[in-house]
Amino acid sequence: MRNLRYLFGGIIGLILVSCVDEKNLYKQDGETSKDEQLGLSSDFNLKTVKNISITALNGDGEPQKDVKFGVFMSQPYIGEGIISIDPVYVGNTNASGKLEAEVVIANNISTIYVAPLTTGYGQVQEVNVQDFISLNFQGVAFPQFATNVRGTTSIEIPQTFTKVSGLYELYVPYKNTEVDKDGIPVQGGCSLVSKELLSTVLINQIDSWYPERENVHKADLSKNSDLRVIDENGAEVWVTYVGDGGFYVSNRTVYNSLMYYNYKEGEINGHNDIDNLHMTMLLPNTNQIQCPSGLKVQLLYWNGTEYSTVFPKGTRIGFAVARNGFKKDGTVITEKNAYSFKNKTYPIVDGEVSGMYYSTPMLNAWGKSQAITRQLGSSNCCVTGFDIRPFGDNNSDYDFNDVMVKVTASPVEAIEPGEDIPVDEEVTVNESIHGTLAFEDQWPNPGDYDLNDFVVNYTYSVVKNTDNKITDIKLRLKPIAKGTAAYTKIGFGVELPLTENDIEVAKVEGATLESGNSKATFVVWEDVSELFQMRMAL
């Protein structure tokens, strides 16, 4: 397993032979701690436990299970929605849409930040620390007409497509009355638009494929994962908006536009082929404050003369995101002045980042894809994630979650990514706790009582099944300091309140399971001094 963030850390991965209750991973009922046996007290009143109650509702106001939240001791987001610190707690809502948590908060912390880690459930909330904290998060409601203006539910190809750019061959299929004031297509308007209820299981799966600053760092972005139609009879194709995996308050006034185009193999060979590209507007505004997760739009095939609903076999489907493309100033979406598209010399690496970002590698000046499409067979769909900073830019994070969409087809297996760009590692943690351990090497003797002889940060994460039983444990460790004498040998290990028989030994990674102990005990480092010697050598 890899550890991108912590160079000198370690990750312990454990697979349990049988599922266990969460309470069994903590102090057993009636068990006396070793400190209590020795008559020692570690209650320095440096931490407090607070009760936090979180409610998660979808855009229709219905409770949602498995919505993931993180609790942070300081503002977790920097720049463009990048999470810069670890949460002290991560948990998921239950079937009633509730998450009830006891969170340890340091006494000197007066404000905490709670953020939805499942896309589409609002933004981070700042709250004053109290004994009981209650917060509500809700998805964006679907905009719709008071009455349905369509007399039929069948698909009707729009009669008029309005060109909305003097720089690109870009056409809008919607009438002004079919889009709300924020540039969001409404239900009951254009027949191409519908509503899909996305399960939190699917959204969390997508989030696990495109998490913040992880998973695609090693990807070969010269590959072209644009969709390919493979069914002999062609395919009808739909795109469903999922959300923005790195959205934050600084993105509130960034309104990106999402377009699509189709082409045949060999038709696109370089950056200048942008001039010959016929693009169709999919979503004028993908800002997740206004755009609801689950907004679904049917795509239309352009044959050079007219549109139709079926994409023939062999057709490739690509996407483009215009960063800051929509002004949202009240101008109707069929007017060119509603948009602020940059010409094809933009965006610029380490310069102006507004501009067009293409999924087809050759269309970007740097020859790398700005979108990754992957197949999710368990849900009969593909998933596309976009990254809207230039490849090679000093501030690029390559997480490809700036805009995320689900793509489906009829027949369901009629499309596939052109080239496979695999997931390095899925993030499937249900719950985690973060903290710091500080050791005194002469304990229980006080010694110099500086508690800096070995200091290590930890993240304790568990994976649960549908019965809320724990199946996997993952402990990530980052050594911070060794304050004792250089010649002092300090080892570090972990003991779990489980027996050796509870552990699937062959799947233990990053540590050695000691035999002959009453409880499962793992040796992580025989001598932590070696970790700091490596650091000094570098």
N, C-alpha and C positions, 0 to 999 in steps of 0.2 A: 504494500500500500504506500501511497506517496504522501508527502507532507509539504505542500507548496509554501505555506506561510512561515513555518518554523524550521529553519535550517538545522539547528542543533537540538531539535526536539525528537520525540519518538511517538509512535502510535502503537497502542496495543489493541489488537482486534480479537475478540472472543466470541465463539459460537457456543450457545448452550445446548446440551444434549436434549433437555426437556425445557419447556417454558416454565417460568417462575413468576410469582407475584412480585410486584414492585416492593412491597414492604419487606420481603425477604432479603433485599439487597442492602438494607440498613440495619441498625442495631436490633437484635432480636428482643422480643418481649421478655422483660425480666432480666435481661443480660446486664451485668455490671461492667462498665468500661474499665480499662486498665488504669486510667488516671484516677478513677474513683477508688480502685483497689489500693492504689498507692497513697491515697489521701491528698491528691493534687487537685487544683482547681485551674481550669483554663477559661473561666468566665471573666474576661477582662472588660466586659460591657463595650466591646468594640464593634459589635454587630447586633442587629435586631431582625426579627422575623416579622414580615408584613404579609397580610392577606390581600391577594389581588384577584378580583373577579372580572373576567372578560367575556363579553357576549359578541358573537359574530353572526351577522345576518347577510343574506344575499340581497341583490338589488330589489327583490320583491318583498323584502322584510321577513323572509323565512330563516329559521335557525339552521346553521350549517355545521356539520361535523368535520373534524380533521383540519380545521383552519389553524395554521401554525403561527405562533406569536413568540417574539423575543422581548425580554426585559433587559434594559441597558442602564448602566449607572451614569452615563453621559450621552450627549448627542452622538448617535452611532454613525450618522451619515456625513460624508465630506464630498465636496465637488459635485459630481452629477449622479448622486444616488449611490455612491460606493460606501458600503459598510466597513468602517475602519477599525472597529473594536469588537471583541467577543461579547455576547450577551451573558448575563449571570444566570439566566434561566431561559429555557425554550420548552414550550409545551403546545399541545393540540387541544382544540375544543372537543367536547363529547357530543353525543347524539342530540342533546338539547341546545347545542350551539354555545355551551358554557365551558370556560376554563377557570377552575378554582385552584389557585396556587399559593403556596407559602414560599416566599422568597426572602433570602437573607440579604439585608441591605445594611451597609456600613453606617455607623452612627453619624458620620460627618457628611452624609449625602442627604440633601434636602429635596432634590428633584430627580425623578427617574423618567425614562423614555420607554414607551411600549410601542413596538412596531409589528405590523402584520408581515409575516414571512411567507405567506401564501399570497400570490398575486391577485389583485382585484378586490381587496378588502380595506381600502382606505390608506391613510398615511400614518406616519409615526405620531404618537400623541405624547405631549409633555405633561407631567402631572406631579403635584407636590406630594411628598411622602407623608402618608398617614397610616394609622393602624389598619384601616380597611380602605382599599382602593377599588372603585368600580368603573369600568370603561366599556363603551359600546363602539363597535366597528361595523360598518355596513357597506356593501358594494354599491355601485352606481345603478340607479334605476334606468330602465329602458325608456327612451323618449318615444312617445306615440301620439297619434291624433286622438282627439276625443271620440271621433267616430271613424270607422274604416272608410277611406275614400275610394278604395278599390271595389269593384263589383264582383271580382273573381279572385280566387287564390292561385290560379295557374300562372306560370311564368310568362311574362310579356316582355319581349325584348324592346327596350325603349326606342322610339321612332327618331329621337334626336339626341345626338351626342355633341356636347358643346366643347369646343377647343378652348382651353383656359391658359395657354402659355404661348408666348411668342418665341420661346427658346426651344421648346420641345413639342413633339407631336403627342400631346396629352389631352385626353378627352374625358369629360364627366358624364356618366350615364343618368344622373339624377336631375330631376327638376328642383327648382328652388323650394317648392312647397313640400318636397319629400325629404328635406333635411332641416334639422332644427337650427336655432341661432348659433349654436356652437360648432356647426359643421358635422353633426352626427346624423346619419340616415335613420329615419324613424320607422317604427312599425306601422303598417297600414298605408305606407307610401309606395315606394318603388317595389314591384313584385320580386325583385332580386334579393330583397332584404327580409330576413327572418330572425328568430330568436332561438338560441340553443342553451339549454341548461347544462353548464359544465360542472361535472362533479369535482369536489375538492381533491379526490384521489387522483384524477387526471391532472388537475392544476399542479398539485404537489409533485407529480411525476415530471411534468414539464419543467417546473422550477428546479428539480433535482438534476435535470440535464443542462440547465443554463443558470447555475447559481452565480452569485456575485464573485467575480474575479477568479473563478475556478473553471476547470473541466475542459476548456478548449485552448489552453495555452500552447499545447504541443500539436494542435491540429494543422494539417496541411491545407492552408487556405487558398492554395492555387487550384485545388480540386473544385469541380463544378457540381454542386449538389442540387441545382435547379431540378424541379420536378420533370419527370418524363412519363408520357402516356404510353402504356404498354399493352392495353387491351385492343384486340383486333377491331372491335366496334367503337373504339374511342371512349371518352369519358366525359361526364358532367362533373364539375369541380366547384367546391364551396370553400370559403375561407372564414374561419371564426376567430374573432379577436379574443385573445386571452388576457393580455395586459402588459405592463412594464415592470420587469423584475427588479429594476434599480431606481424606481421613482422616488423622488424626494421633493421637499418644498422648493428647492432651487429650480426644479423642472416645471413648476406650476404654470409658467407663462411660455413654455416651449411647446409649440403645436406642430407636430410632425405629420406629414401626409404620406399615405401608403398607396402605391400604385402597382400594377402588374402588367406583364406583356407576354406574348408567346412568340416562339421562333422555331426554326428547324435547325437540325445539326448543320454546322458549317456556315450559317448565316451571320454569326457574330464572331469576329476575329480580333477586334481591338477596340480601343477607347473611342475612336472616331465613328464607330458604328452606332453610337448614341444618336447620331443625326438621322438614322434610318429607322429608329425604334418607334413603334406605335404603342403608346402606353394608355391604359385605362385607369381612371381613378377608382380606388377601392374604398378608402376612408380618407376624407379630407383632413380629419383631425384624430390622431391616436392618443391624445392626452388622456390618461386614465382617470382624471377627475371628471371628465365629461363623457368619455367613451366607455360603455358598459362591457364587462367581460361576458362573452356569449353572443355578441352581435355578429350575425352570420350573413354573408353576402355570396351569391352565386356569381362565378366568373363567366365571362363570355369570350369565345374564341373569335379572333380577327383573322380573316383569310386574305386580307389585302384589299377587299372591296366592301365586305359587310360582316356583321356579327352573327354568331349562332351559339347555341348552348353546348354543343358537343365539340370537344377537342379531339382531333383525329389521332390515331396511333402514330407515335414518333414525335409528336409535338413536345417541345420543352416549354415550361412555364417559369418565368423569372419574376422577381419583385424588385421594387425600388422604394426607398424611403427618402423623402425630401426633409432633411432636418431644418426645423424652423420654416417649413414650407407654407404653413397656413397662418394668416395674420389674426384671425378671430377678432376682427374689428367691426363686425356688423355687415360687411359687404357680402352679398349673396354669392353662393359657391359657383355659380356659372359665369361670374365676372373674373377677368384676369387679375383685377386689383385685389381680389380676395387672397392672393398668394404672393409669396416673396421668393420665388425660385431663383437660384443662382445659376450662372452659365456653367458649361462643362469644365471650365478651368478650376472650379471649386468642387469639393473642399480641398484644403491645402494642409499637408502634413506640418504640424507644429505652427499652424497659422489659422486662418478662417475656417471653422469647422462646419458652417452651414453649407448645404449643397446636397447633391444627389448621391445616394449610396446604393449600389447595385448588388444583387445576389450573384449575378454572372461575373466571374473574376475579371474577364477581359474588358468589361465595360468600365471598371475602375482604373484610374491612371496608374496605380501601383500593381495591377494585375492580380489582386487577391480578392476573395469573396468577402462581402460585408454581411452575409447571411449564411446560416448553416441550416440545412433541412435534413431531418432524420425521420426514420420510419418507426412508428409506435404500433407494432402489430397487435398488441393486446387490446388496443382501442380502435383498430381498423382505420388508422389515420396517419398522417405525417405531421411533423411539427417544425416550424421555421422560426428561428430566432435571429434578430438583427443586431448588429453593433454599429453605432453611428458616430464613430470617430475614425479618422483615416488609419489604415494599417501603417505602423511605424511611428505614429504620433506618440510623443512622450507621455501623454495622458490617457492613451488607450488602455482599456483593461481586458479586452478580448473575451468578455463573458457572454456576448451575443444574447442579451436579455433586454435590450432597449425597447424593442417591440417584439412581442411573441404572438404567433398565430397557430391555430390548428387548421389542417387542410384535409378535407374528405372528398371522396369521389363516389360516383355510381357508374359501374360496379365498384364495390369497395376496394378491390385489389387492382384497380385499373391504373394507378399511378405509383411511382416510387422515386426516391431521390436518384439523380443521375449518377453521382458517386457517393460512396459511403464515407462519412466523417464521423468515426465512432466516438462514443462517450468515454472519457478516460476513467471516470469513477462516478457512479451515481451517489447522490447524497440522500439517504433514506432515514435519517435520524428522526425519531418521534419526540424525544425529550432529552435535554442536556442541561447540565449545571457546570458553571465555570467558577474558578477561584484560584487562590494562591496558597501554597503550603510553605511554611517557614520552620526550620528545624534548629534546635540547639543540640550540638553533638554530645554533650555530657548529660542530657536529660535521662533520668529525672533529677539529677543534680543540677542546680541552676547554672553552674559555670559562670561565664560572663553575661549570660542572660540577654545576649543581643539577637538571638534567633535569626542569625544570618549565615550559619555555617553551611546550610544548603537551602536554597529558595527555588521553588519550581511552580510554574503556572500549570493548571490542569483544566481539561474539558472532559467531563464524564457524561457520555452519551449512551442512550439505550434505544434499541429498535423493538417495537411491539407488534404483535399480530392483531388480528381483528377481534380477538377475545381480551385485548389489553394485557396480554402476558408478554413478558420480556423474552426475546429470542436471541438477541445479540447485545454485546457491550463493547463500547469503543472508548478508550481512554487516551487522549492526546496530551502529551507532556512537553513543556518548554522550560528547560533549565535557565534560571535567571542569574544566580550568583552562588559562589562557593566562598564563604568568608573565613573558613577555618584555614589552618596552616596548609601549605602546599603538600606536605608529606602525609597529611592525615587522609586515610583511605575511608571514604564513605560510600556505602552501597545504598541502592534504593529499590524498594519492592512494593508490591501491592497485595493486600489480603482481602479476599471477598468472603462474605458470610455464606459461602456455598461449599459443598464438598467437591473433591476432585472428580467424582463421578458425574457431576452436573456439567462439566466442561468437555467439549469435544476437542481433545488435545491436538489432533492433527491440524486443526484450523486456528490454533493460537498463533498470532503473528506479533512480532516486536517484543516478545518477552519469553522467559523460560518458566515453565510450570514446575515448581519444586515438588518432589514426591515425599510422602511420609508425613504430611501435615494434616491436622484435623480439618482445616479449612483450606480452600484453594488459594495458594500463595504463588505469586509470580515475581521473579527477579527481573527487573528492568535494566539496571546498570550495576555491574560489580564494583565499579569505582567511578564516581561522577567526575573525578579529577581529569579523566581522559577527555571528557567533553569540552572542558575549558582549555585544555592543552591544544586541542584541535582548533579552537577558536583563536587562540593566541598565534598559532602557526599560520593561520590565514591572514 
